């Protein structure tokens, strides 16, 4: 079911193929299952310590955007965009080794979250202060624009982040310089425990796009097809040299801010209301109606995904922790540093 990401981009908007729809469902489900194990099993077993941030209920945003990127494109995810890492080529084994701080993880045991990246796969690591990522995205977009190969950058952040000055500075810069960058706001209703009506007075954050001279669009962030269609138009616009866009994806965080947070400040009725818009159930119903997949095929997919996650966890648990002496590796420069080299000017 899962195929490699495309290496070339389409030059006009097209409806997702049956294969793309299947890939969407696969990544929605794989993200949900992996994050469920992280938040509700491994964290509670004490095998993951610190913050365990997940995007339960928000999976459609990462899937609907990253799945259409091609070689040379770059994504700058936030901590609730697990699917972006999967779609761009990180394996479950790599991800779980990092979450469990093993020496063979991408950060070699120095971190136990998704603060990982790989430029070969077009992924810029998360910066905890999410607003800081937006100026970085502009820098990436400048490089892409200079290469003139039609590539784009997508940067994700939450609605609370839009109150930061560096986000506004980045949006203004992107618009003035006509950069191929998409600002994707994952509006999940709460900046930690602060609801949106306590954060900003505008009706829709999408209005902020127009304020900087770029399109601002609001989309249902629980509908992966709506996200895909909206992002596709913005991506094509950016590829053709017309500059940035701001996309507000309205969704809901079906869990606490992190695994330690019971979200008691969220009215229970909101969980009930948004559960009816579960992005996985919505896409399943579409695929069943269109007869792209049968109930048995979906059931088999669930079993296969469970096995894949089991394998990744077992692999990570069997992997070694880093040696204490390795902690200093790559932190301080040795004698080979360019500024200490005799040939350095």
Secondary structure, 3 states (H helix, E strand, C coil): CCCCCCCCCCCCCCCCCHHHHHHHHHHHHHHHHHHHHHHHHHCCCCCCCCCCCCCCCCHHHHHHHHCCCCCCCEEECCCCCHHHHHHCCCCHHHHHHHHCCECCCCCCCCCCCCCCCEHHHCECCCCCCCCHHHHHHHHHHHHHHHHCCCCCEEEEEEHHHHHCHHHHHHHHHHHHCCCCEEEEEEECCEECCEEHHHCCCCCCCCHHHHHCCCEEEEEECCCHHHHHHHHHHHHHHHHCCCCCEEEEEECCCCCCCCCCCCCCCCCHHHHHHHHCCCHHHHHHHHHHHCCCCCHHHHHHHHHHHHHHHHHHHHHHHHCCECCHHHHHCCCCCCCCCCCCCCCCC
